[in-house]
Amino acid sequence: MSIMPSAIAALWLLAFVGISTGVCPPSACGRVINPHFPTVLYVPSALSVPGLDMSRDIKVLLDDRPGALATVAEALGKAGINIDGICGFACERKVGEDREFVTHFTHILVDDAATAKKVLREAKVDVVDETEVIVPDIRDKPGELARVCRKLGDADVNIDFFYTASKNRVVLGVNDLVMARKVLGLA
């Protein structure tokens, strides 16, 4: 069996893009970003497979104050990093017996996690975690999210967190990315 020149060029391009941008699967880099979320191949959006987008979710902790989210958006915007998806929620935490304070956990979907984390830390934003996520395209019609989630549930894939992203996509942080890709026909 011979390998077509276009296939060789595509493999070289994937390897080059991964090396030149510092993007590589954590297993290939010899590090695990989050032991709770197994990792698979990261596909940059410029080379994405139709129906599949592998991206990075960055979880940040924001202070409960005016302008906190603006600080995040400004830092990423100045660095040229697009926010492909975002969600956030407030959480009350007890500090002492009678003191409580509110924090805001925010999940941000980006392609360039390393740069995003760097600029957020420079802006004094508390970066808590980074997770590889699956971001499948779904049709904009009733029942589509249910169809995707049922397939995952029936395969014993747990969805740890989720939110919507631009271009009719849903961000799924799951406990088994390999099985999720297989079940959704994206493997």
C-alpha positions in Angstrom: 0.0 0.0 0.0 1.4 3.4 -1.0 0.9 6.7 0.8 -0.4 9.4 -1.5 1.7 12.6 -1.5 -1.2 14.7 -0.3 -1.6 12.4 2.7 2.1 12.8 3.5 1.8 16.6 3.2 -1.2 16.6 5.5 0.6 14.5 8.2 3.6 16.8 7.9 1.4 19.9 8.2 -0.3 18.5 11.3 3.1 17.7 12.9 4.5 21.1 11.9 1.5 23.0 13.3 1.6 21.1 16.5 5.3 21.7 17.0 5.4 25.3 15.9 2.5 26.4 18.1 3.6 24.3 21.0 0.3 22.4 20.8 0.6 18.7 21.3 -1.4 16.0 23.1 -0.4 16.0 26.8 0.5 12.3 26.5 3.0 13.1 23.7 4.4 16.0 25.8 4.8 13.7 28.8 2.4 15.7 31.0 -1.2 15.3 32.1 -3.1 18.6 32.2 -6.0 17.2 34.2 -6.0 13.6 35.4 -9.8 13.6 35.6 -10.2 14.2 31.8 -8.2 11.8 29.5 -6.6 13.5 26.6 -6.8 12.9 22.9 -5.4 14.6 19.8 -5.8 18.3 19.7 -7.0 19.5 16.3 -6.4 23.2 15.7 -9.6 24.8 14.3 -7.8 25.7 11.1 -7.4 21.9 10.5 -10.6 20.8 12.1 -12.4 17.7 11.0 -16.0 18.5 9.9 -18.3 18.1 12.9 -15.4 17.9 15.4 -13.6 20.6 17.1 -11.1 19.8 19.9 -10.4 22.8 22.0 -9.3 23.9 25.4 -11.5 25.0 28.2 -9.9 27.3 30.7 -11.5 27.7 34.1 -10.9 31.0 35.9 -12.0 32.3 39.2 -13.2 35.9 39.1 -13.7 38.3 42.0 -17.2 39.5 42.7 -16.6 43.1 41.6 -17.6 45.4 38.7 -15.3 45.0 35.7 -13.9 41.5 36.5 -15.3 39.9 33.3 -14.2 42.9 31.3 -10.6 42.4 32.5 -10.7 38.8 31.1 -12.3 39.9 27.8 -9.9 42.8 27.3 -6.8 40.7 28.1 -7.8 38.0 25.6 -8.8 40.6 23.0 -5.6 42.5 23.2 -3.7 39.2 22.7 -5.8 38.4 19.6 -7.4 35.4 21.3 -11.0 34.7 20.3 -13.5 33.6 22.9 -15.3 30.8 21.1 -17.5 30.0 24.1 -18.0 31.2 27.7 -20.1 30.6 30.7 -20.0 31.6 34.3 -21.8 31.3 37.6 -21.5 32.6 41.1 -20.7 30.4 44.0 -21.0 31.3 47.7 -18.3 29.9 50.0 -18.0 29.9 53.7 -14.7 31.4 54.9 -15.3 31.2 58.7 -18.2 30.4 60.9 -20.2 33.4 59.8 -18.4 35.0 56.9 -19.3 34.2 53.3 -18.0 35.6 50.0 -19.1 35.2 46.4 -16.7 34.0 43.7 -17.4 33.5 40.0 -16.2 30.4 38.2 -16.0 31.1 34.4 -15.3 28.6 31.7 -13.7 30.0 28.5 -13.3 28.1 25.2 -10.1 29.0 23.3 -7.8 27.5 20.8 -4.6 28.9 22.2 -4.7 27.9 25.8 -1.0 28.5 26.6 -1.2 32.2 25.4 -4.6 32.7 27.0 -3.4 31.5 30.4 -0.2 33.7 30.1 -2.1 36.9 29.3 -4.8 36.1 31.9 -2.2 35.6 34.6 -0.5 38.8 33.6 -3.9 40.5 34.0 -4.0 39.1 37.6 -6.8 36.7 36.7 -6.7 33.4 38.7 -6.5 30.6 36.2 -7.7 27.5 38.0 -7.7 24.7 35.4 -7.3 23.7 31.8 -9.2 20.9 30.2 -9.3 19.4 26.8 -12.9 19.3 25.7 -14.9 18.0 22.7 -17.0 20.5 20.8 -19.2 18.7 18.3 -21.4 20.6 15.8 -25.1 20.0 16.5 -28.0 20.8 14.3 -30.2 23.7 15.5 -33.4 21.8 16.0 -35.4 20.3 18.9 -34.0 17.1 20.4 -30.4 17.3 19.0 -28.8 18.0 22.3 -30.8 15.1 23.8 -29.7 12.8 21.0 -26.0 13.6 21.6 -26.3 13.4 25.4 -28.2 10.1 25.3 -25.6 8.5 23.1 -22.9 9.5 25.6 -25.0 8.4 28.6 -25.8 5.0 27.1 -22.0 4.5 26.5 -21.4 5.3 30.2 -19.6 8.6 29.3 -20.2 11.2 32.0 -20.6 14.8 31.1 -18.7 16.7 33.8 -19.6 20.2 32.5 -21.2 21.7 29.4 -22.0 25.1 27.8 -22.8 26.5 24.4 -20.3 28.0 22.0 -20.4 30.0 18.8 -21.5 28.5 15.5 -24.1 26.1 16.9 -21.8 24.0 19.0 -21.8 22.7 22.5 -18.8 22.3 24.7 -18.6 19.0 26.6 -16.1 18.2 29.3 -16.3 14.5 29.6 -14.6 11.7 31.6 -13.7 9.7 28.5 -12.9 11.7 25.4 -11.9 8.6 23.3 -15.2 6.9 24.0 -17.1 10.1 23.4 -15.5 10.6 20.0 -16.3 6.9 19.1 -19.9 7.1 20.2 -20.5 10.4 18.3 -18.9 8.9 15.2 -16.0 11.3 15.3 -13.2 8.8 16.0 
